[in-house]
Amino acid sequence: MAGHSKWAQIKRKKGATDAKRGNLFTKLARAIQVAAREGGGDPAGNAALANAIQKAKDARMPKDNIERAIAKGTGADSSGDSIEEVLYEGYGPGGVAILVEALTDNRNRTGSEVRHAFSKHGGSLGEPGSVAWNFEKKGVLVVDADQYTEDDLMPAIDAGAEDVAIDENVYEVIAEPTDFTAVREALEQAGVEIQSADLTMRATNRVPVDEEQVGTLMRLIELLEDHDDVNAVHANFDVDAAVLERVLA
């Protein structure tokens, strides 16, 4: 495992969380709304919605908020702003490919602010299709390799996971989006503690980044992630965890 999922793990270890719970709930509600609009309001048949709901539950978002977001997505509740999903593609320091998933009610405002974030930290916003080919949609579940063995993860394979990869002290369980929920449930039923689970755009190739550029790259990713309209950021950098920890210390 390398790249953005490693960055996310280090953030968790450092206790980095979204302190603005209202901001976090807004992002989660938007994700639920868009997923319900695009795939229907039944999470059993909509992997993106099931994932968005689970993330909301993990963040202790009230049940009423979740149900309201689903209703807005399906059209049962017509109140509120119309939210659209926009994908921004660009390059960070060192030529790292970056995908930015945004959920916004004003794409002109969001596009301008995302472009500014790239420019401020040595990157550039690209044209549609410029970097998306570096990524594929996958379900990724991260498990502590110091606590579990590959044998402990066999229920995931039985449930449809396509691969289990190990890097340093974690396993990444990879699944197709349609199998993601079943794989997660299989691990949970087997008593395996999951560090993180998400539907993500997983990089198909990685770009090594010089240590002197890592700090600027991390500041760019963090700035993008903190933006009110940004739902997720994906990048194909390959940086040793020890280097990340040293730079972020």
C-alpha positions in Angstrom: 0.0 0.0 0.0 1.3 3.5 -0.8 0.0 6.9 -1.5 -3.1 8.6 -0.1 -4.3 5.7 2.0 -0.9 5.8 3.9 -1.3 9.5 4.4 -4.8 8.9 5.8 -3.5 6.3 8.2 -0.8 8.7 9.5 -3.4 11.4 10.0 -5.4 9.0 12.2 -2.3 8.0 14.2 -1.6 11.7 14.8 -5.2 12.1 16.0 -6.1 14.4 13.1 -9.9 14.7 12.8 -12.3 17.2 11.4 -12.9 19.5 14.4 -15.8 21.2 12.7 -18.4 18.5 13.3 -21.1 20.6 11.5 -18.8 20.8 8.5 -18.3 17.1 8.6 -22.0 16.3 8.8 -22.7 18.6 5.8 -20.1 16.7 3.7 -21.6 13.4 4.8 -25.2 14.5 4.1 -24.2 15.7 0.6 -22.5 12.3 -0.1 -25.6 10.4 1.0 -27.9 12.7 -1.1 -25.9 12.3 -4.3 -25.5 8.5 -3.8 -29.3 8.2 -3.3 -30.1 10.3 -6.3 -27.8 8.3 -8.6 -28.4 4.8 -7.3 -31.7 4.8 -5.4 -32.5 5.0 -1.7 -32.0 1.3 -0.9 -28.5 0.8 0.5 -28.9 -3.0 -0.1 -28.7 -2.3 -3.9 -26.6 0.8 -3.8 -23.0 0.3 -2.7 -22.2 4.0 -2.8 -25.1 4.8 -0.6 -24.3 2.0 1.8 -20.8 3.3 2.1 -21.9 6.9 2.6 -24.4 5.8 5.3 -21.7 3.7 7.1 -19.3 6.7 7.1 -22.1 8.8 8.6 -22.8 6.3 11.3 -19.1 6.0 12.1 -19.0 9.8 12.6 -22.1 9.5 14.9 -24.3 11.5 12.6 -27.9 11.5 13.8 -30.3 9.0 12.2 -32.7 11.8 11.3 -30.0 13.6 9.4 -29.2 10.4 7.4 -32.8 9.8 6.6 -33.3 13.4 5.5 -30.4 13.2 3.2 -31.7 10.1 1.6 -35.1 11.7 1.1 -33.6 14.7 -0.6 -31.6 12.4 -2.9 -34.6 10.3 -3.9 -36.8 13.4 -4.3 -39.1 12.5 -1.4 -38.0 15.8 0.2 -37.6 18.6 -2.3 -36.3 21.2 0.1 -32.7 22.4 0.1 -30.1 23.2 -2.5 -29.4 21.1 -5.6 -26.1 19.4 -5.1 -24.0 18.2 -8.1 -21.0 16.0 -8.2 -17.9 17.5 -9.9 -14.6 15.8 -10.5 -11.4 18.0 -10.7 -8.2 16.6 -12.1 -4.7 18.0 -11.6 -1.1 17.6 -10.8 0.7 18.2 -7.5 4.4 18.7 -6.8 6.6 16.0 -8.4 4.0 15.3 -11.1 1.6 13.5 -8.7 -1.8 12.9 -10.2 -4.6 14.2 -8.0 -8.4 13.6 -8.3 -10.7 15.8 -6.3 -14.3 14.7 -5.8 -16.5 17.7 -4.9 -20.2 18.0 -4.0 -21.3 21.5 -4.6 -24.2 23.8 -5.2 -22.0 26.3 -7.1 -19.4 24.7 -9.4 -18.0 28.0 -10.5 -17.1 29.0 -6.9 -15.7 25.5 -6.1 -13.7 25.3 -9.3 -12.1 28.7 -8.7 -11.2 27.8 -5.1 -9.8 24.3 -6.1 -7.7 25.9 -8.8 -6.3 28.4 -6.3 -5.4 25.6 -3.9 -3.4 23.8 -6.6 -1.6 27.0 -7.7 -0.8 28.0 -4.1 1.1 24.7 -3.5 3.0 24.1 -6.6 0.4 22.2 -8.6 -1.9 22.8 -11.5 -5.4 22.0 -12.4 -5.7 19.9 -15.6 -8.3 19.2 -18.2 -11.0 16.5 -17.7 -9.5 13.1 -18.4 -5.9 14.3 -17.8 -5.3 12.1 -14.8 -8.4 10.0 -14.2 -6.9 7.1 -16.3 -4.4 6.6 -13.4 -7.2 5.4 -11.1 -9.9 2.7 -10.8 -12.9 2.5 -8.5 -12.4 -0.1 -5.8 -13.5 -0.9 -2.3 -10.5 -0.7 0.1 -10.5 -2.0 3.7 -7.4 -1.5 5.8 -6.6 -4.0 8.6 -3.7 -4.0 11.1 -1.1 -6.6 10.0 0.5 -6.7 13.4 -2.8 -7.9 14.9 -4.1 -10.2 12.2 -2.7 -12.8 9.7 -3.7 -13.4 6.1 -5.6 -16.5 7.3 -7.8 -14.2 9.5 -8.8 -12.3 6.3 -10.0 -15.4 4.4 -13.6 -14.6 5.1 -13.1 -11.5 2.9 -11.9 -13.6 0.0 -14.8 -16.0 0.5 -17.2 -13.0 0.3 -15.7 -11.8 -3.0 -12.6 -9.7 -2.2 -10.2 -9.9 -5.2 -6.9 -9.3 -3.4 -5.2 -8.8 -0.1 -2.0 -6.7 -0.2 0.4 -6.0 2.6 2.7 -3.0 3.0 4.6 -2.3 6.2 2.2 -2.9 9.1 -1.2 -3.0 7.3 -3.2 -5.2 4.9 -5.3 -3.7 2.2 -8.3 -5.8 1.3 -9.4 -4.9 -2.3 -12.9 -5.5 -3.6 -15.1 -4.5 -6.5 -17.6 -1.8 -5.5 -20.5 -4.3 -5.9 -18.8 -6.7 -3.4 -17.6 -4.1 -0.9 -20.5 -4.2 1.6 -20.4 -8.0 1.7 -16.7 -8.1 2.2 -16.9 -5.6 5.0 -19.7 -7.5 6.7 -17.8 -10.8 6.4 -14.8 -9.3 8.2 -16.9 -7.7 10.9 -18.7 -11.0 11.5 -15.3 -12.8 11.8 -14.3 -10.3 14.5 -11.7 -8.5 12.4 -11.3 -4.9 13.4 -11.2 -2.6 10.4 -9.1 0.5 10.5 -10.8 2.1 7.6 -13.2 1.1 4.8 -14.1 3.2 1.8 -15.0 3.2 -1.9 -12.1 5.0 -3.4 -10.3 5.8 -6.6 -7.3 3.5 -6.3 -4.2 4.4 -8.2 -3.1 1.9 -10.8 0.5 3.3 -10.8 2.6 5.3 -8.3 4.9 8.3 -8.6 7.8 8.5 -6.2 8.1 11.9 -4.6 11.4 13.5 -3.4 11.5 14.1 0.3 11.8 17.9 -0.1 8.5 18.0 -2.1 6.5 15.8 0.4 5.7 18.7 2.7 4.3 20.9 -0.1 2.3 17.9 -1.5 0.8 17.1 1.9 -0.2 20.7 2.5 -2.0 20.7 -0.9 -3.9 17.5 -0.1 -4.8 18.7 3.4 -6.0 22.1 2.0 -8.2 20.3 -0.6 -9.6 17.9 2.0 -10.5 20.7 4.4 -12.5 22.5 1.7 -16.2 22.6 2.5 -17.2 21.3 -0.9 -14.6 18.5 -1.3 -15.8 15.0 -0.5 -12.6 13.1 -1.3 -9.1 13.5 -2.6 -7.1 10.7 -4.3 -3.5 10.8 -5.3 -0.9 8.4 -6.7 2.1 9.4 -4.7 4.5 6.8 -3.3 6.2 7.9 -0.1 7.8 5.9 2.6 5.7 6.1 5.9 8.8 7.0 7.8 9.4 10.0 5.5 5.8 11.1 5.9 5.9 10.9 9.6 9.2 12.9 9.7 7.9 15.6 7.4 4.6 15.9 9.3 6.2 15.8 12.8 
